[in-house]
Amino acid sequence: MNLEKIKSDIEAAVPGCNVQIVVNGSPSGQHSLLLERQHVFEIAKFLQDDSELHLDYCSNVTGVDWLDTETSEKVKVQRLVDGVEQEVEEIRKTRSPGYLEAVYHLYSMEKKHGPLVLRQRTENRTDQINLPSLTPIWRSAEFQEREIFDLYGIIFEGHPDLRRILMWDEFEDHPMRKDYIEPNDYEYEPTPHDAVLEKSMQH
Amino acid sequence: MDPELKNELSRQGIFTTTLEELYNWGRKSSVWPLTFGLACCAIEMIATTMARYDLARFGAEIFRPSPRQADLMIVAGTVTKKMAPQVVRLYNQMPEPKYVIAMGACAISGGPFKQGYNVLKGIDRYIPVDVHIPGCPPRPEALMDAFITLQKKIATQHLTGVDRPRHLNPDAPSEFIVPEFGAHDLEPPKNLKLWHITSNSSPKIPSTADNNEPGKD
């Protein structure tokens, strides 16, 4: 599938939308389209209805947790040292906030092509974690969006039945988030190694 | 009664027994398991009951679909934390005398899912287990061996005295606390009246292989 063409088709069909191509550098080269949340619904409708693409089947929806990242770079600055102006190296740190991501894999049963990979991102990982649900368009996304809600905590707006699906309703954490702290009910293990060995030393 | 005299009498065609032996023989020869499976071990449990392995030879062919009519619970498979309260509740609903076989690595310790946040690390945290079977999954022969072990256990129980079985001891508990779903884990995470392993008693260094085998009663 030619992503450039799909991107321009989408931009022609849905005016005012901004679609980015997220490049996958691995040998599989499975690039994806990053969508803006304001236009996701119209874009999804277009992808499903378009006679050429006709992506009628959503095979997989999954979540990704991207932590806040801190990049540091060395910068040379002029600085007064002992009354003399010198060039000093300084490390400047930039923080970029993390986000949660929902990834959709779309296929066409009729045209026998796919997958087309769509991505949606939340604003951050804490309070702005809403995304529009695509269940009204692809019914098969229903349980998988519930699973993402359960394990990552993304709130899907427009989902018909957004409840936890794997953990119990009283559960408050989101286990697949990278900062999840699991309950300390660990016990002795006969052949521990690596991280397990560390844990087993504590007990 | 003197065992030699008993042998001599039986050679002469006179069968002698005690009430205790007769009672235990009746109990051990018709143990009715509860029909329920949790994961892949259940497939082996089903195979054990079918024609090839035929658990009916030991008097346990009637799997009851109601806990009220069952007296053996075979915990066959991974007990997730979401499922654990239901398993304990089913156990509590069984009438005495009742026995538990923990079948497979998951039921006895969490097995390959031991590190998981969502898996109970052994059903013996909430209910008393009579026989543990290691294996992933244990073969039908292993389940039959566990069953025979349980029958031997029943046969040697004394009906009076301090070591009498739980159903003849009015002070012994027959129901155990059902854990509740908490915000981060089950509440309580284990029943301390049943779970005696303290955190300091476990060896720090991996020991030799023969120490690692889960004990059988």
Chai-1 contact restraints between the chains, C-beta under 6 A:
chainA,res_idxA,chainB,res_idxB,connection_type,confidence,min_distance_angstrom,max_distance_angstrom,comment,restraint_id
A,W168,B,K82,contact,1.0,0.0,6.0,A-B,restraint_1
A,W168,B,F181,contact,1.0,0.0,6.0,A-B,restraint_2
A,E170,B,F181,contact,1.0,0.0,6.0,A-B,restraint_3
A,E172,B,A183,contact,1.0,0.0,6.0,A-B,restraint_4
A,P175,B,Y117,contact,1.0,0.0,6.0,A-B,restraint_5
A,E182,B,Y117,contact,1.0,0.0,6.0,A-B,restraint_6
A,P183,B,H184,contact,1.0,0.0,6.0,A-B,restraint_7
A,P183,B,D185,contact,1.0,0.0,6.0,A-B,restraint_8
A,D185,B,P189,contact,1.0,0.0,6.0,A-B,restraint_9
A,E187,B,K121,contact,1.0,0.0,6.0,A-B,restraint_10
A,Y188,B,S202,contact,1.0,0.0,6.0,A-B,restraint_11
A,P190,B,N212,contact,1.0,0.0,6.0,A-B,restraint_12
A,T191,B,P206,contact,1.0,0.0,6.0,A-B,restraint_13
A,H203,B,S199,contact,1.0,0.0,6.0,A-B,restraint_14
